[in-house]
Amino acid sequence: MLILTLFEDFGRFVDFACRASLALPGAVIRRPGAVVRQFERVAWGGLAIVMVAGVSVGMVTWLQTRRLLVTYGLEATLPSVLAAAVFLETGPVLASLLVAGRMGAGLGAELGTMTLTEEVDAREVLGAATMPSVIAPRVLACVVAVPLLTVVIDASALAGGLFAEATLGRLSPETFGARALDLLRLPDVIAATLKTAVFGWLIGLVACWTGLNAERSTEAVGHAATRGVVFSMLAIFAADVLLVPWVQYLLPFL
């Protein structure tokens, strides 16, 4: 019985995701102001924590990696190892998880509150369909904002590693910057960054879904916020496992 319920819920979510995705182009044309407001909420609201996290990851990765590389006389490869680790996986996943932590809770609680106060029903009665007016702008904002925040966290991590190298290491900033690109190819970086658009799409869909399907009580709003965070993060991990092999398969053709 539980398995049937899970399959039923998954089918309803797939239907919701398809309808929301089809409404995304209409949101750009008919409600650009709503999209911009939601984009500012996601991107600007998450900028500070993304930058701090990036600098922290860059410095900590430098400290942990340098100790191992110095042991084997490979200190000169540190910038390239750091850049590859951050640009290809750590940065994209960490940026997406940070957005999931903020927006999974925020959108889940917001949509849960709109359901509780019957605002969603009122919009439908007045002719403002929920999908293009409420869901699509929020999902689209996440799709656009997460890749941009990924670029920010990548740059911040590299800056953190450069600061640590300038403070405690031996390489000059010029040498550090030149060697940071040794292991990277532009298609690799672009693919790793663009895959976060899928993560943003999942964050927006899952968070809005949990909010809209919350029961009509104040306690349920809190539960919707929690589920929005947890399910968004699980969706990111699952999508990352599925996307990486496909990206690696397609890269030789780019």
Secondary structure as UniProt FT lines:
FT   HELIX           2..30
FT   HELIX           32..71
FT   TURN            72..73
FT   HELIX           75..77
FT   HELIX           78..85
FT   HELIX           86..90
FT   HELIX           91..116
FT   TURN            117..118
FT   HELIX           119..125
FT   TURN            126..127
FT   HELIX           131..135
FT   HELIX           136..168
FT   HELIX           173..179
FT   TURN            180..183
FT   HELIX           186..212
FT   HELIX           218..250
FT   HELIX           251..253
//
